[in-house]
């Protein structure tokens, strides 16, 4: 199979998974698709993280004075302000692991830091299987920022400029809760859910049509969303009333 076919097939599966995710969540939440405003260097300077971002960029082999910023794209929004990202197999590798060493993660609530570090160590081979062909390994823009790519699948030399670019974009996007009213909920295809004494991965659950598994996936997501929502306002007005005698 050529690289174009593999990339197209993978992107199709990811679209199917994201559509399934929004369909399941729409059972209990208002879901919308919105374009999120660009993150600017002015935004990052405003929270004093520009130096750390530049250090991470250079550690990945960045050759320009500044990294490319994430491009404008549509995101899944759980109203009113939770931005949901489904992280696929291509997101977990040594470059993403390098970004996760940043000290800023101590300030980002609800980020599954230790879990994502573990996924980067455990599933890099799966990243290689899904993203070591031409269209997923490098492109002209990424090479402008990180230099010429190594041979496909060779991570010992300069590796994959496009993997580095994606890791850097995700790292910068992780700062969104610090510069806006949005909260960020990352769900990994490698997340595990125990259902009836059997372990399932989110990736597999997003490709099934079984109602019981769909219900279990909804409960998994619902718990994560509930942890991000403000507690309900208690109505104590009745407790202030004098008893009737």
C-alpha positions in Angstrom: 0.0 0.0 0.0 1.3 3.5 -0.8 1.6 6.3 1.7 -1.3 8.3 0.2 -3.7 5.3 0.7 -2.5 4.7 4.2 -2.9 8.3 5.2 -6.4 8.6 3.6 -7.6 5.4 5.3 -6.2 6.5 8.7 -7.8 9.9 8.4 -11.1 8.3 7.4 -11.0 6.1 10.6 -10.2 9.1 12.7 -13.2 11.0 11.2 -15.4 8.0 12.0 -14.2 7.9 15.6 -14.7 11.6 16.2 -18.2 11.4 14.7 -19.0 8.5 17.0 -17.6 10.5 20.0 -19.8 13.5 19.3 -22.8 11.3 18.7 -22.4 9.5 22.0 -21.9 12.8 23.9 -24.9 14.5 22.3 -27.1 12.1 24.3 -26.4 14.2 27.4 -24.6 17.3 26.3 -24.9 20.2 23.8 -22.1 19.6 21.3 -20.9 22.1 18.7 -18.1 22.4 16.2 -16.2 25.7 16.4 -13.1 27.3 15.1 -10.9 28.4 18.0 -9.0 31.6 17.7 -5.3 31.5 17.0 -2.9 31.3 19.9 -0.4 34.1 19.5 3.1 34.7 20.9 1.6 37.7 22.6 -0.8 35.4 24.4 2.1 33.2 25.5 4.3 36.1 26.6 1.3 37.2 28.7 1.6 34.1 30.9 5.4 34.0 30.9 5.8 30.7 29.1 7.5 31.9 25.9 11.0 31.0 27.1 10.0 27.4 28.1 8.3 27.0 24.7 11.4 28.1 22.9 13.5 25.7 25.0 11.2 22.8 24.1 11.3 23.8 20.4 15.1 23.8 20.4 15.2 20.4 22.2 13.2 18.9 19.4 15.7 20.2 16.8 14.0 23.4 15.8 16.1 25.5 13.5 14.1 28.7 13.3 14.0 31.5 15.9 10.4 30.6 16.7 8.2 27.5 16.3 5.2 27.5 14.0 2.0 28.1 15.9 -1.0 25.8 15.6 -3.1 26.6 12.6 -6.8 27.6 12.8 -9.0 24.5 12.8 -12.4 23.3 14.0 -12.7 21.6 17.4 -15.4 19.7 19.2 -16.9 21.9 22.0 -18.9 20.5 24.9 -20.9 23.6 25.7 -20.3 26.0 27.1 -16.5 25.9 27.2 -14.9 22.4 27.2 -12.7 21.8 24.1 -12.5 18.0 23.5 -9.6 16.5 21.6 -9.3 12.9 20.6 -5.6 12.0 20.5 -4.9 9.3 17.9 -2.1 6.8 17.5 0.2 9.4 15.8 0.2 11.6 18.9 2.3 9.3 21.3 6.0 9.3 20.7 9.3 10.6 22.0 8.7 14.1 20.7 5.4 14.5 22.5 7.1 13.0 25.6 9.7 15.8 25.4 7.0 18.4 25.5 5.4 16.8 28.5 8.5 17.6 30.6 7.5 21.3 30.6 6.9 22.8 34.0 3.7 24.5 32.8 1.7 21.3 33.2 1.6 21.9 36.9 -0.7 24.8 36.1 -3.0 23.0 33.6 -5.9 21.4 35.4 -7.3 18.0 34.3 -4.4 17.2 32.0 -3.6 13.4 32.2 0.1 14.1 32.4 1.4 10.8 33.9 -0.9 8.7 31.7 0.2 10.6 28.5 3.9 10.1 29.5 3.2 6.4 29.8 1.4 6.2 26.5 4.4 7.9 24.8 6.7 5.3 26.2 4.5 2.3 25.5 2.9 3.1 22.1 5.6 4.7 20.0 5.8 1.5 17.9 2.1 1.9 17.1 2.9 5.5 16.1 5.5 4.1 13.7 3.0 1.7 12.2 0.5 4.3 11.5 2.7 7.3 10.6 6.1 6.3 9.2 5.1 6.7 5.5 5.6 9.8 3.4 2.5 11.9 4.0 2.6 11.3 7.8 6.4 11.5 8.2 7.3 14.9 6.8 6.3 17.8 4.6 7.9 21.0 3.3 6.6 23.2 6.1 7.8 20.9 8.9 11.2 20.6 7.3 11.6 24.4 7.3 11.1 24.3 11.1 13.0 21.1 11.9 15.4 20.3 9.1 15.5 17.4 6.6 13.7 14.2 7.6 15.5 10.9 8.2 14.6 7.8 6.3 11.0 6.6 7.0 10.8 5.0 10.4 14.3 6.1 11.4 14.1 7.9 14.8 17.8 7.7 15.6 18.8 10.5 13.2 16.7 13.6 12.7 13.6 11.5 12.8 10.3 12.9 11.6 9.9 16.7 11.2 6.1 16.3 11.0 5.9 14.3 14.2 7.9 17.1 15.9 5.6 19.7 14.4 2.5 17.9 15.6 4.0 17.4 19.1 4.8 21.1 19.3 1.4 22.2 18.1 -0.3 20.0 20.8 2.1 21.4 23.4 1.2 25.0 22.5 -2.5 24.2 22.4 -2.3 22.7 25.9 -1.7 26.3 27.1 -5.3 27.3 25.9 -6.9 27.1 29.4 -4.2 29.5 30.7 -5.0 32.2 28.1 -8.8 31.8 27.6 -12.0 30.7 29.2 -11.8 27.3 27.5 -11.0 24.1 29.4 -9.2 21.3 27.6 -10.3 17.7 27.7 -7.9 15.2 26.0 -9.1 11.7 25.4 -6.6 9.1 24.1 -7.4 6.2 21.9 -5.2 4.2 24.3 -7.4 5.0 27.4 -8.7 1.8 29.0 -12.2 1.2 30.2 -13.1 -1.9 32.3 -16.5 -3.3 31.2 -17.9 -6.5 32.7 -14.4 -7.6 33.9 -12.9 -7.0 30.4 -10.6 -4.2 29.4 -11.4 -2.2 26.3 -9.5 0.6 24.6 -11.3 3.8 23.6 -10.2 3.3 20.0 -12.0 0.0 19.8 -15.2 1.3 21.5 -15.4 4.1 19.0 -15.6 1.5 16.2 -18.3 -0.7 17.8 -22.1 -0.5 17.5 -22.9 -2.5 20.6 -25.3 -0.4 22.8 -23.9 -1.7 26.1 -20.3 -0.6 25.1 -21.6 2.7 23.9 -23.3 3.2 27.3 -20.1 2.4 29.1 -18.1 4.8 26.9 -20.6 7.6 27.7 -20.3 6.9 31.4 -16.4 7.1 31.1 -16.7 10.5 29.3 -19.4 11.8 31.6 -17.2 11.2 34.7 -14.4 13.2 33.1 -16.7 16.1 32.0 -18.3 16.2 35.4 -14.9 16.7 37.1 -14.5 19.8 35.0 -17.9 21.4 35.6 -18.5 23.8 38.5 -20.4 22.3 41.4 -24.1 22.9 41.4 -25.3 26.0 43.3 -26.9 25.0 46.6 -30.3 26.6 47.3 -30.2 27.2 51.0 -33.1 29.6 51.1 -35.5 27.1 52.7 -33.0 26.5 55.6 -33.2 30.1 56.5 -36.9 30.0 57.2 -38.2 29.9 60.7 -40.2 26.7 61.6 -43.9 27.1 61.7 -45.3 26.3 65.2 
